[in-house]
């Protein structure tokens, strides 16, 4: 089975993970210093791969998602030699490296765009989306996701260029085969270096309508003008599938199979059908992010339906994946916070993520229960927060530096951190949790180890059920003769659940309430019933 199907993938936002030189910004050397925390020792978390948010040179208008050079490392993070050492040290510990690939757009300071805007006759003019004014205004009604028109007028040449996000992020013209060739050569550069895969940013935006037709509008939908448009012509164009199939052939041409996972942008809360279409018949993306968990309330029936729908949409050819938090969305421990039940819910969520069929993506700090933290207006760095405050706080609250210990600097830096440090560092930090066998860190560590030990959890088939009262999500994972059973009580009350008689619950492998005996769960053998404690997650092995 492909490594990425069995892997636990851990997203690092490099600016916020570990600063090694005291400038207040996390860097590659800092990540190297923390690799043993992630894998390679008996005390490590045990993850299999790192997804690294962008570390390329960038003027940082969108903190790395505006790239000015695709084949170097920004000096704030280190240099190419440091990156190669990160690859070597990570691989030595059995950790794969997945790079963020942002190729819907570049920075406005990328040499390609500088040349493109120099003249209407520039050889690279058609590398970006340029259009003459329409009645002294923008060519059409397309908008930017970060606010305002998606078109920026360039006085030098008297034309507009299109940007899906900031005006400092001009969109590439993927209809130009020279652009595709240049991107593919760049991908090969990193693959030849030993990178194990890519996370493709907003992959369904690459191709725009060739006629630049206006988008229709929804009636009374969404808080932003962007949300009120039907994005029929500025994303999800059919030509994208051909690009992905060609990209897949490039990755599959390597002896050691590489992977790519795509971010599929859609109207929130979205659905699982759209991302599934970008996997094709296992000939496009290896994985397409399913973000539905990010919008699910704390209800067993909602998670049940999302899993059922995603499995059905993907079909037998493709592989699921799940995530509860990332750099763009509120951390899930905060979304599901409920007083004394908060940590119990976090442990249940961890159990669900690490036992469902599919590849789990974890976000740094999730394993210690980092909450989203408010950032005052005068300290906001994120362009989204600056534009929409106070209606939208931006994404800084999800990007607070990692608290390694309870010291004033949280072990992150010896300087002034680029964002405010974690305020609950005395309660929530790595050092403290590694000393507490009942901590959330140890829950993740134990669950990841159970996943490694049981092939049914890594690659087995899934049979998922919902209790009659809709409070318990439970499922069987099976590979050959090995069977694993998972029970998740989403209720804050004890719940008795009946399970199929043929399920043999021989051994408790995990209980979020630390119950170690089957008798403690009061199995009602005659009725096939199981009594679960409030917010309890239990794993049985056969």
C-alpha positions as CSV (number, residue, x, y, z in Angstrom):
1,X,0.0,0.0,0.0
2,X,1.2,3.5,-0.8
3,X,3.0,5.2,2.1
4,X,0.6,8.2,2.1
5,X,-2.4,6.1,2.7
6,X,-1.0,4.7,5.9
7,X,0.7,7.9,7.1
8,X,-0.2,10.4,9.8
9,X,0.6,13.8,8.3
10,X,1.5,16.8,10.5
11,X,1.2,20.3,9.2
12,X,3.8,22.8,10.3
13,X,3.3,26.5,9.9
14,X,7.1,27.3,9.8
15,X,6.9,30.9,11.2
16,X,5.3,29.6,14.3
17,X,7.0,26.3,15.1
18,X,10.5,27.0,16.4
19,X,12.8,30.0,16.1
20,X,16.5,29.0,16.2
21,X,18.2,32.4,15.8
22,X,16.2,34.8,18.0
23,X,14.6,36.9,15.3
24,X,11.1,35.9,16.5
25,X,10.2,33.9,13.4
26,X,10.3,30.1,13.2
27,X,12.7,28.6,10.7
28,X,14.0,25.4,9.1
29,X,16.8,25.0,11.6
30,X,14.2,25.2,14.4
31,X,12.2,22.4,12.7
32,X,15.4,20.3,12.5
33,X,15.9,20.8,16.2
34,X,12.4,19.6,16.9
35,X,12.3,16.5,14.7
36,X,12.9,14.1,17.6
37,X,9.7,15.5,19.1
38,X,7.8,14.4,16.0
39,X,9.4,11.0,15.2
40,X,12.5,8.9,15.6
41,X,12.6,8.3,19.3
42,X,10.5,6.4,21.9
43,X,9.3,9.7,23.4
44,X,8.2,11.2,20.0
45,X,4.7,11.8,18.8
46,X,5.1,9.3,16.0
47,X,4.0,11.1,12.9
48,X,5.0,9.9,9.4
49,X,5.2,13.1,7.3
50,X,5.4,16.8,7.6
51,X,3.4,19.2,5.4
52,X,5.4,22.3,5.3
53,X,3.6,25.6,4.7
54,X,5.5,27.8,2.1
55,X,9.2,28.5,2.8
56,X,10.1,30.0,-0.6
57,X,11.3,33.6,-1.0
58,X,8.4,35.9,-0.6
59,X,7.7,39.6,0.2
60,X,5.2,38.2,2.7
61,X,2.1,40.1,1.7
62,X,0.3,36.8,2.4
63,X,3.1,35.2,4.5
64,X,4.6,32.9,1.9
65,X,1.5,32.3,-0.3
66,X,2.9,35.0,-2.6
67,X,6.1,33.4,-4.0
68,X,8.8,35.4,-5.8
69,X,11.2,32.5,-6.5
70,X,10.1,28.8,-6.7
71,X,13.5,27.3,-6.4
72,X,15.0,28.9,-3.3
73,X,14.3,29.3,0.4
74,X,13.5,32.6,1.9
75,X,16.4,33.9,4.1
76,X,14.0,34.3,7.0
77,X,13.7,30.5,7.1
78,X,17.3,29.6,6.1
79,X,18.7,28.6,2.8
80,X,18.7,25.7,0.3
81,X,21.5,23.9,2.2
82,X,19.4,24.0,5.4
83,X,16.4,22.7,3.5
84,X,18.5,19.8,2.2
85,X,19.7,19.0,5.7
86,X,16.1,19.1,6.9
87,X,15.2,16.5,4.2
88,X,18.2,14.3,5.2
89,X,17.4,14.5,9.0
90,X,13.7,14.0,8.5
91,X,14.2,11.0,6.2
92,X,16.7,9.6,8.7
93,X,13.8,9.5,11.2
94,X,11.3,8.1,8.8
95,X,9.6,11.4,8.2
96,X,8.5,12.4,4.7
97,X,8.5,16.0,3.6
98,X,5.5,17.5,1.7
99,X,6.0,21.0,0.3
100,X,3.3,23.6,-0.2
101,X,3.0,24.4,-3.9
102,X,1.3,27.7,-4.6
103,X,1.0,28.0,-8.4
104,X,-2.4,29.5,-9.0
105,X,-0.6,32.8,-8.6
106,X,2.9,34.2,-7.9
107,X,4.1,37.3,-6.1
108,X,3.9,40.6,-8.1
109,X,7.6,40.7,-7.5
110,X,8.3,37.3,-9.2
111,X,10.6,37.9,-12.2
112,X,7.9,36.3,-14.4
113,X,5.4,39.0,-13.5
114,X,7.9,41.8,-13.6
115,X,8.7,40.9,-17.2
116,X,5.0,40.2,-18.0
117,X,3.9,43.7,-16.9
118,X,6.9,45.5,-18.6
119,X,5.2,45.7,-22.0
120,X,2.1,44.3,-23.9
121,X,4.7,42.8,-26.2
122,X,6.6,41.0,-23.5
123,X,7.4,37.4,-24.2
124,X,5.8,36.5,-20.8
125,X,2.8,38.8,-21.2
126,X,0.5,35.8,-21.7
127,X,1.9,34.0,-18.6
128,X,-0.6,36.0,-16.6
129,X,-4.2,37.0,-17.3
130,X,-4.3,40.5,-18.9
131,X,-7.2,42.2,-20.5
132,X,-8.0,45.6,-21.8
133,X,-10.6,47.7,-19.9
134,X,-14.3,47.2,-20.5
135,X,-16.0,50.6,-20.9
136,X,-13.2,52.2,-18.8
137,X,-13.7,49.6,-16.1
138,X,-12.6,46.0,-15.2
139,X,-13.1,43.4,-17.9
140,X,-15.8,41.5,-15.9
141,X,-17.3,41.2,-12.5
142,X,-14.9,38.7,-11.0
143,X,-14.0,39.5,-7.4
144,X,-10.9,38.8,-5.2
145,X,-11.4,36.4,-2.3
146,X,-9.7,38.9,0.1
147,X,-12.0,41.7,-1.0
148,X,-12.7,44.1,-3.9
149,X,-12.5,43.5,-7.6
150,X,-10.3,40.7,-8.8
151,X,-8.9,43.1,-11.5
152,X,-6.1,45.5,-10.9
153,X,-5.4,48.3,-13.4
154,X,-1.8,48.7,-14.6
155,X,-1.1,52.3,-15.7
156,X,2.1,51.3,-17.4
157,X,0.4,49.2,-20.1
158,X,-3.2,50.4,-19.8
159,X,-4.6,46.9,-19.1
160,X,-5.9,45.0,-16.1
161,X,-4.5,41.8,-14.6
162,X,-6.5,39.3,-12.6
163,X,-5.8,38.2,-9.0
164,X,-7.9,35.7,-7.1
165,X,-6.6,37.1,-3.8
166,X,-4.5,40.2,-3.1
167,X,-3.4,42.5,-5.9
168,X,0.1,41.5,-5.0
169,X,-0.8,37.9,-6.0
170,X,-1.4,38.0,-9.8
171,X,-2.9,34.8,-11.2
172,X,-0.9,32.7,-13.7
173,X,-2.4,31.9,-17.1
174,X,-2.5,28.1,-17.0
175,X,-4.0,28.1,-20.5
176,X,-0.5,29.0,-21.7
177,X,1.5,25.7,-22.2
178,X,4.7,27.5,-21.3
179,X,3.4,28.2,-17.8
180,X,2.6,24.5,-17.3
181,X,6.1,23.5,-18.6
182,X,7.8,26.0,-16.2
183,X,5.8,24.7,-13.2
184,X,6.4,21.1,-14.1
185,X,10.2,21.8,-14.4
186,X,10.1,23.4,-11.0
187,X,8.3,20.5,-9.5
188,X,10.9,18.1,-10.9
189,X,13.6,20.2,-9.3
190,X,12.2,19.6,-5.8
191,X,11.3,15.9,-6.6
192,X,14.8,15.2,-7.8
193,X,16.1,16.8,-4.5
194,X,14.1,14.2,-2.6
195,X,10.8,16.0,-1.6
196,X,8.1,13.4,-1.1
197,X,5.1,15.3,-2.3
198,X,3.2,18.5,-2.6
199,X,0.2,20.2,-1.1
200,X,-1.4,22.2,-4.0
201,X,-2.9,25.5,-2.9
202,X,-6.4,26.3,-4.3
203,X,-5.9,23.8,-7.1
204,X,-9.4,24.2,-8.6
205,X,-8.7,27.9,-9.3
206,X,-5.9,27.4,-11.8
207,X,-7.9,27.6,-15.0
208,X,-10.4,30.5,-15.8
209,X,-13.0,30.8,-18.4
210,X,-11.4,31.5,-21.8
211,X,-14.1,34.0,-22.6
212,X,-13.9,35.7,-19.2
213,X,-17.7,35.6,-18.8
214,X,-19.3,37.3,-15.9
215,X,-20.3,35.3,-12.8
216,X,-23.9,35.2,-11.9
217,X,-25.0,36.3,-8.4
218,X,-26.7,34.5,-5.5
219,X,-29.6,36.3,-3.9
220,X,-28.9,37.1,-0.3
221,X,-26.0,34.7,0.3
222,X,-22.8,35.1,2.4
223,X,-21.4,38.0,4.4
224,X,-18.9,39.1,1.7
225,X,-19.5,40.2,-1.9
226,X,-17.2,37.3,-3.0
227,X,-19.6,34.8,-1.3
228,X,-22.5,36.3,-3.2
229,X,-21.2,35.2,-6.6
230,X,-21.7,31.9,-8.3
231,X,-18.0,31.1,-9.2
232,X,-18.8,29.3,-12.4
233,X,-16.2,31.0,-14.6
234,X,-13.2,31.7,-12.3
235,X,-12.8,28.2,-10.8
236,X,-13.7,24.5,-11.4
237,X,-13.1,24.7,-15.2
238,X,-13.1,21.4,-17.0
239,X,-9.6,21.9,-18.4
240,X,-8.2,21.5,-14.8
241,X,-8.6,17.7,-15.0
242,X,-6.2,17.4,-17.9
243,X,-3.6,19.4,-16.0
244,X,-3.9,17.2,-13.0
245,X,-3.6,14.0,-15.0
246,X,-0.4,15.2,-16.6
247,X,0.9,16.3,-13.2
248,X,0.0,12.9,-11.7
249,X,2.1,11.2,-14.5
250,X,5.0,13.3,-13.5
251,X,4.8,12.2,-9.8
252,X,4.1,8.6,-10.7
253,X,7.2,8.5,-12.9
254,X,9.4,8.4,-9.8
255,X,10.5,5.0,-8.6
256,X,9.7,6.0,-5.0
257,X,6.1,7.0,-5.5
258,X,5.5,10.7,-4.6
259,X,2.1,12.1,-3.7
260,X,0.1,15.3,-4.0
261,X,-2.9,16.5,-2.1
262,X,-5.1,19.4,-3.3
263,X,-7.0,22.1,-1.5
264,X,-10.3,22.5,-3.2
265,X,-11.8,26.0,-2.7
266,X,-15.6,26.0,-2.5
267,X,-18.5,27.9,-1.0
268,X,-18.7,27.1,2.8
269,X,-19.7,24.8,4.3
270,X,-19.3,23.0,1.0
271,X,-19.7,19.4,0.2
272,X,-17.6,16.2,-0.3
273,X,-18.7,15.7,-3.9
274,X,-16.5,18.5,-5.4
275,X,-13.2,17.4,-3.9
276,X,-13.9,13.8,-4.9
277,X,-14.1,14.9,-8.6
278,X,-10.5,16.1,-8.5
279,X,-9.2,12.5,-7.9
280,X,-10.7,11.2,-11.1
281,X,-10.4,7.4,-11.4
282,X,-7.2,7.5,-9.3
283,X,-5.4,9.3,-12.1
284,X,-5.6,12.9,-10.8
285,X,-4.9,14.0,-7.2
286,X,-3.9,11.3,-4.8
287,X,-5.9,13.1,-2.1
288,X,-8.3,16.0,-2.2
289,X,-8.9,17.7,1.1
290,X,-12.3,17.1,2.6
291,X,-13.0,20.2,4.8
292,X,-16.5,19.2,6.0
293,X,-15.2,18.3,9.5
294,X,-14.2,22.0,9.8
295,X,-17.8,23.0,9.7
296,X,-19.5,20.1,11.4
297,X,-21.3,20.7,14.8
298,X,-20.5,18.3,17.6
299,X,-23.0,15.7,16.5
300,X,-22.3,12.0,15.8
301,X,-24.9,12.0,13.0
302,X,-23.2,14.9,11.2
303,X,-19.8,13.2,11.2
304,X,-21.4,9.9,10.3
305,X,-23.1,11.5,7.2
306,X,-19.9,13.3,6.1
307,X,-17.9,10.0,6.2
308,X,-20.6,8.1,4.4
309,X,-20.9,10.8,1.7
310,X,-17.2,11.1,1.2
311,X,-16.7,7.3,0.9
312,X,-19.5,7.1,-1.6
313,X,-18.2,10.1,-3.7
314,X,-14.7,8.8,-3.9
315,X,-15.7,5.2,-4.9
316,X,-13.4,2.2,-4.7
317,X,-10.6,3.9,-6.8
318,X,-9.8,6.7,-4.4
319,X,-8.7,7.2,-0.8
320,X,-10.3,9.5,1.9
321,X,-8.6,12.0,4.1
322,X,-9.7,14.0,7.1
323,X,-8.7,17.1,9.0
324,X,-10.1,19.1,11.9
325,X,-7.8,22.1,12.0
326,X,-5.4,24.0,9.7
327,X,-3.8,27.4,9.2
328,X,-6.9,29.0,7.7
329,X,-9.7,27.8,10.1
330,X,-10.4,28.0,13.8
331,X,-8.8,25.3,15.8
332,X,-11.2,22.5,16.6
333,X,-10.6,22.4,20.3
334,X,-12.0,25.9,20.4
335,X,-14.9,25.1,18.1
336,X,-16.0,22.2,20.3
337,X,-15.1,23.8,23.6
338,X,-17.6,23.0,26.4
339,X,-16.3,23.6,29.9
340,X,-15.2,20.5,31.7
341,X,-16.0,18.4,28.6
342,X,-13.5,20.2,26.4
343,X,-10.5,17.8,26.8
344,X,-12.7,14.7,26.7
345,X,-14.1,16.0,23.4
346,X,-10.6,16.6,22.1
347,X,-9.5,13.0,23.0
348,X,-12.6,11.7,21.2
349,X,-11.9,13.8,18.1
350,X,-8.3,12.5,18.1
351,X,-9.6,8.9,18.3
352,X,-11.9,9.5,15.4
353,X,-9.3,11.2,13.2
354,X,-6.7,8.4,13.8
355,X,-9.0,5.4,13.3
356,X,-11.2,6.3,10.4
357,X,-10.4,4.9,7.0
358,X,-8.2,7.5,5.3
359,X,-5.2,9.7,5.8
360,X,-5.4,12.0,8.8
361,X,-3.9,15.5,8.7
362,X,-3.0,17.0,12.1
363,X,-2.1,20.7,12.7
364,X,0.8,21.7,14.9
365,X,-0.3,22.2,18.5
366,X,-3.4,20.1,18.0
367,X,-1.8,17.3,19.9
368,X,-1.4,19.5,23.1
369,X,-4.8,21.2,22.8
370,X,-3.7,24.7,21.6
371,X,-6.8,26.9,21.4
372,X,-7.3,29.7,19.0
373,X,-6.2,32.9,20.6
374,X,-7.5,36.4,20.0
375,X,-5.0,38.9,18.5
376,X,-5.6,42.6,19.1
377,X,-6.0,44.8,16.1
378,X,-2.7,46.5,16.5
379,X,-0.9,43.2,16.4
380,X,-2.7,41.6,13.5
381,X,-0.4,40.5,10.7
382,X,-2.8,38.6,8.4
383,X,-4.1,40.7,5.4
384,X,-7.6,39.2,5.9
385,X,-7.8,40.3,9.5
386,X,-6.5,43.8,8.6
387,X,-9.2,44.2,6.0
388,X,-12.2,42.7,7.7
389,X,-11.6,43.4,11.4
390,X,-13.7,43.4,13.6
391,X,-16.1,41.3,11.5
392,X,-13.4,38.7,10.8
393,X,-10.3,38.4,13.0
394,X,-8.2,36.9,10.2
395,X,-6.2,33.8,10.5
396,X,-3.6,34.9,13.1
397,X,-5.5,33.3,16.0
398,X,-4.7,29.8,14.4
399,X,-1.0,30.7,13.8
400,X,0.2,31.5,17.4
401,X,3.7,30.2,18.1
402,X,4.0,26.7,19.5
403,X,4.3,26.6,23.4
404,X,7.2,24.2,24.1
405,X,7.4,25.1,27.8
406,X,5.9,27.4,30.4
407,X,8.6,30.0,30.3
408,X,8.0,33.6,29.3
409,X,9.3,32.9,25.8
410,X,7.4,29.5,25.7
411,X,10.6,28.0,24.4
412,X,9.7,29.3,20.9
413,X,12.2,32.2,20.6
414,X,14.8,34.3,22.5
415,X,13.6,37.4,20.7
416,X,10.3,39.2,20.1
417,X,7.9,36.8,18.5
418,X,6.2,37.8,15.2
419,X,2.8,37.1,16.8
420,X,1.8,37.2,20.5
421,X,2.9,34.1,22.4
422,X,0.5,31.6,23.7
423,X,-1.3,33.0,26.8
424,X,-2.1,29.7,28.4
425,X,1.5,28.5,28.2
426,X,1.5,27.6,32.0
427,X,-1.3,25.1,31.4
428,X,-0.8,24.0,27.8
429,X,2.8,23.3,26.7
430,X,4.7,20.3,25.4
431,X,7.1,20.0,28.3
432,X,4.2,19.8,30.8
433,X,2.1,17.4,28.8
434,X,5.0,15.0,28.2
435,X,5.2,14.5,32.0
436,X,1.5,13.7,32.3
437,X,0.4,10.2,31.1
438,X,-3.2,11.4,31.0
439,X,-2.5,14.4,28.8
440,X,-3.8,15.0,25.3
441,X,-0.3,14.6,24.0
442,X,-0.1,11.0,25.3
443,X,-3.6,10.4,23.9
444,X,-2.3,11.3,20.4
445,X,0.9,9.4,20.9
446,X,-0.9,6.2,22.0
447,X,-3.5,6.4,19.2
448,X,-0.8,6.9,16.6
449,X,1.1,3.8,18.0
450,X,-2.1,1.7,17.9
451,X,-2.6,2.8,14.3
452,X,0.9,1.7,13.5
453,X,0.4,-1.7,15.2
454,X,-2.8,-2.6,13.5
455,X,-3.0,-2.9,9.8
456,X,-6.8,-2.8,9.9
457,X,-6.6,0.8,11.1
458,X,-4.1,1.7,8.4
459,X,-5.7,0.1,5.4
460,X,-8.7,-1.9,6.5
461,X,-12.2,-1.6,5.1
462,X,-14.8,0.4,7.0
463,X,-18.3,-0.4,8.2
464,X,-19.7,2.6,10.0
465,X,-22.9,2.8,12.0
466,X,-24.9,5.3,14.0
467,X,-26.7,4.4,17.2
468,X,-30.5,4.6,17.3
469,X,-30.4,7.7,19.5
470,X,-27.8,9.3,17.2
471,X,-25.4,9.9,20.1
472,X,-22.8,7.2,19.2
473,X,-20.7,6.8,16.1
474,X,-19.2,3.4,15.9
475,X,-17.4,1.4,13.2
476,X,-15.4,-1.7,12.4
477,X,-12.1,-1.7,10.5
478,X,-11.1,-5.0,9.0
479,X,-8.1,-6.3,7.1
480,X,-8.0,-10.0,6.6
481,X,-8.7,-11.7,9.9
482,X,-7.7,-8.6,11.9
483,X,-10.7,-6.5,13.1
484,X,-10.7,-3.3,15.2
485,X,-13.8,-1.7,16.7
486,X,-14.2,1.9,17.6
487,X,-17.0,3.5,19.7
488,X,-17.4,7.3,20.0
489,X,-19.9,8.7,22.4
490,X,-20.6,12.3,21.4
491,X,-23.1,12.8,24.3
492,X,-22.2,14.4,27.7
493,X,-24.2,11.6,29.3
494,X,-23.6,7.8,29.6
495,X,-25.0,6.0,26.6
496,X,-25.7,2.3,26.1
497,X,-25.3,1.2,22.5
498,X,-26.1,-2.1,20.8
499,X,-23.6,-3.4,18.3
500,X,-23.8,-6.4,15.8
501,X,-23.6,-9.8,17.6
502,X,-20.9,-11.0,15.3
503,X,-18.5,-8.2,16.5
504,X,-16.0,-9.8,19.0
505,X,-14.8,-7.2,21.5
506,X,-12.0,-9.2,22.9
507,X,-9.5,-6.6,24.2
508,X,-9.6,-2.9,25.0
509,X,-6.8,-1.3,23.1
510,X,-7.8,2.3,24.2
511,X,-10.2,4.1,26.4
512,X,-10.2,7.9,26.7
513,X,-11.4,7.3,30.3
514,X,-8.5,4.9,30.9
515,X,-10.7,1.9,31.4
516,X,-8.6,-1.2,30.9
517,X,-11.1,-4.1,31.4
518,X,-13.9,-5.1,29.1
519,X,-16.0,-5.7,32.3
520,X,-15.6,-2.0,33.2
521,X,-17.6,-1.2,30.1
522,X,-20.5,-3.4,31.4
523,X,-21.1,-5.3,28.3
524,X,-24.6,-6.7,28.3
525,X,-23.8,-10.0,26.6
526,X,-27.3,-11.1,26.0
527,X,-28.3,-7.9,24.1
528,X,-25.0,-7.0,22.6
529,X,-25.0,-3.7,24.5
530,X,-22.1,-1.6,25.6
531,X,-22.2,1.2,28.2
532,X,-20.1,4.2,27.3
533,X,-19.2,7.1,29.6
534,X,-19.8,10.7,28.6
535,X,-17.6,11.8,25.7
536,X,-15.8,8.5,25.8
537,X,-13.9,6.9,22.9
538,X,-13.1,3.2,23.1
539,X,-11.1,0.9,20.8
540,X,-11.4,-2.9,20.9
541,X,-9.3,-5.4,19.1
542,X,-10.4,-8.9,18.0
